[in-house]
C-alpha cells in the first residue's frame, strides 16, 4: 500500500471510529515503505524491503482499555478489529492511571520531515550506494561491512474526542566499518538524513577507510584520567546505548519524583531548577528544526513543541506521562523525538589544534549502565583512538575501557564544537577533561 | 514502527522492565482466546510448502526452503498493585529462501495461499538473480538428508496460554506484594510467554512440524531511602525456560541454596516467584546500607545465574563463525578467536574449562528438534580441556572449517526474517569431582561470591570485559563474612578463563538465559540458555563503581 494522503488516511479512520460502541475510542494508522542492504567483506550480503500499513484500535469502557490491530482494510476486517478491541477492553482490569483521551489539538505543520528523494529510493539506489562503498574499499585494499536502511511513512490518528493528527516522515541511516587486511586498523563512519539527496556512501566510507589506515599498529598507553575529544559518534549512536542518550533518557519526572533517578532530590521531589552541569551546556528539543525535523505529536497525541531541557547547566524541564503530569501538577511534556545540544563553531580538527595533550575518540561501544544512581556507564573506545600532543595527532593508541558518567562528563567540559546530526539529534564534538579510562583492550 | 521498538524489550537485561510499544507490523494484537486456537493442519502446510518449493525449482533454484510460521506471544506487565499492560499477539506468514547459482535470495509474505507462495518463491529467485551480479563468494551448502515428515514439540506439562490471564496477573501482583512487604518501595514484574509453531520444508525432502514453547517470569524490585537519596534494585533470579507454566510451580528439589551466610536461592527447572520476590524486597532494602567494596584482586566464586552471562559474552559470541569471518564487523563486531588464532592451539582457558554447544538440553530455551534450515539438532564441543576445538556453524559455513555437516544452529526470529547463524546453548560442563558451593567457598582465602547477572560490557573482539551482578558477598578465610555493594570485575577473556580453578558438580548445575540476544542488521533477537555449576576464578581484578555526582 502506498503512503496514504491525509484525506485517505482520515477517511479510513473516520470509518473505523463509526464502528465503535465504546465510551472512548482512538484509532491510529501507521504505514511505512522502505528497504535495506547489508554488506560484508566488500560484497552485498543481504537485502530486504518492507511495505506495511497497520491499524491500531484502542477502545475504552470506563477505566478499562483494549487494543487490537489489523493490516487489512476491508470493511469486515475493520469491524472485527474494533469488536476485538472492545472485547479485550471489557476483560481488562481498570487502570488506576486512567486519563481521558485528548480532545482536538493544534499541531504545527512540519512538511520538512518528509523528503521525496528518500521516499523514491529503490533497490537500484541502495545497490548503487553500497556498490560505491565496497568498490572504494576494493580499490584501497581494505575490507568493509556496511548497512543502509531507509524508510518513508505516515502516521495518522483520530479519536472520539475530536483529536485529529497526520504527518509524513522519511529517514535514511548508513554506517560502515572498514578494517585493514592485517587486522590492526579499523575505522567507522555513520550518518542519518531526512533527505536522501544529501547522502553519499562513498564519502562516508572514505572517512572510515582513513580512520582504518591511520589507526593501524596502535600503541598501548596507560589507562587513567585523560583529556578527551569525543567525536559525535562517541556521544550518540544509531545502534547502541550512548552517554548522551542515557542522560536525555533519564529526564523522566516520575522516576525522579519516586526517588530512583539521579534527578531525585534528597528528602523527596526532584532537582528541576538546579544547576547540575557546566554553564555552557544547553540542550533543547524542537521538532521543526530544519536539520532534524521530527513528529509534531507524541504517541498519545500530545503536541511536540520546542522545549528547553537544560539551560546554561540548569535542569529546566522533565518529561512525563499525562497521568504523572496531572498528579504532580507539572507541565505536561511528552518525551521529545530528538534533541539539540548547543555548540560553537569549532570542528573536531579545530578542537585537536587547541589540545596540548589528550586522546581523540572516534566512537564508544557496548555502553551499559553500571549504577543508575550516578548514571555511571561503562564501555570501550573503538574504530580509531589517537594520542594528541601539541595540537596534533601523534599516533594511534590501543582501545580503552571507560567508566564514566555523563553528569561528571558535562561538568568537566573544556570546549564544545559544532553540532552535527546523528541518530536524529544535533550533537557537537566535546572536549572533556579527566575522562576515566579504567583498562586497556587488545580489540581492533 | 521500527523493529528496534519491539526489540526495545532488551531493556530488561539492562536493569529495568520496559513496557513494549505496540507489536511490530507483522504482529496483530488478538484476544487471549485466539492463542489457544490451532493453526493450519500439517496436510495443508505440506501442500502450501510444495507449491512454493516447486515454483522455486521451476524458476531455477538449485535449493529452496520454506518456513511457515505462526508466532503467538502474550506479555503481562504489572507494577506494585496494578496491571500495566496485557498484550496478546499473533503473526502468521511464510519465508522462502532459495539458492540460485550459488547466491541466496529471500522473500516473505503474510498472504498464505498456494498461488501467492509460488509467486513469493519466484520473487525470491529474482532477488537471488539480482544479487548474483555482485556475488564474490558462491554459497557452498553442506549436504543434508531429508527427514521426510517428522514433528517435534517442547516437552511441556501445561501451555502458559491455557492458564487464565487472571491467574497470571494474580501471581505477578502477589509477587509484587511479597517484595513490597519485605522492604521494596517499587516493583515491576512481567511474564513473557511464547509459542512458535514452525513448519519447515526443503527441496532436500524434509517436512518438519515443530511446536516450540518458552516462558520467562521476571521482575525488578527497587528500594529507596528518601533521606539519603539513595536507591538500589534487585532483579529476579529466574531464567527464561523452554518449559510450560509448570516452571512456576515451586519445588524444593529444584532449588539450590547459595553458600552459608548468603541467604540466596538459585533455581533449576522450577521457580518460586513469591519466595524470590520476598527475598528481593529484603535484599534491595539491605543494599542501601551495604559496605562498598575495596578494589583489588579477589578469587571470585560465581553462581550459575551470574556466570551464564559471562559465558554468553566471552565464549558464546567469539565462537560464532560468521563473526569470526567478518560478517558482523559493522554491528556486533568480530572475534579474537580467528581461524589463524585457533591454528596456534593457544589456551582459551585452564584445563578445567570444558564448554559445550547444544540445542538439546531439556528446559533450555535453545531446545528444538531441528534448526531453521532443517538440520537435526545436536551437541558438540567448543572448548575441550581449555583449548578451542570448534565453532558454531550452519550449512553454508561448514565447509570453511572442513566439516561435512551443519551444527544445526540456524534461526530466524520470525517467518519474515531470513535465517542465519545464531548462538545455540553454550554451557560450561560441571566438575567431575563432588563439590558443593559451600565446599568451594571453604577453599577461598580472599574472595567474593556473586549471584545474579548485572551490568555487562565487552569489546567488539571479545577481549576486555566488565561485569556487575545482583548480590555480592565477601569471602574471608573460607567463610562468607558480609554483603558488599558497588562491585564489578574487569578482565580479559583468555586471562579470565585461564584463571578458572574448577566448578561444582552436576547437582549444582543450572541454566541462565535470555530471550533477547541481538545480532544482525536489521537486528534479530534469539533465545539462548547457558548452563554451569558454581565456578571459581582466581585473582580477578575487582573495581569499585561508586561515584559522587
Interface residues (C-beta under 8 A of the other chain):
Chain A: X30 X32 X36 X38 X40 X41 X42 X43 X44 X45 X46 X47 X48 X50 X52 X54 X56 X67 X68 X69 X70 X71 X84 X85 X87 X88 X91 X92 X93 X95 X96 X97 X123 X127 X131 X143 X144 X145 X146 X147 X149 X151 X175 X176 X177 X179 X183 X239 X241 X258 X259 X260 X262 X264 X265 X266 X267 X268 X299 X365 X366 X367 X368 X369 X370 X371 X372 X373 X374 X375 X376 X378 X379 X380 X382 X399 X401 X403 X405 X407 X408 X438 X439 X440 X441 X442 X443 X444
Chain B: X1 X2 X14 X15 X16 X21 X22 X23 X25 X26 X27 X28 X29 X30 X31 X32 X81 X82 X83 X86 X87 X88 X104 X106 X110 X127 X130 X131 X134 X135 X136 X137 X165 X169 X185 X186 X222 X224 X225 X226 X227 X228 X229 X230 X231 X232 X233 X325 X326 X327 X328 X329 X330 X331 X333 X334 X336 X338 X418 X455 X456 X457 X458 X459 X460 X461 X462 X463 X464 X466 X468 X486 X488 X490 X492 X521 X522 X541 X543 X545 X546 X547 X548 X549
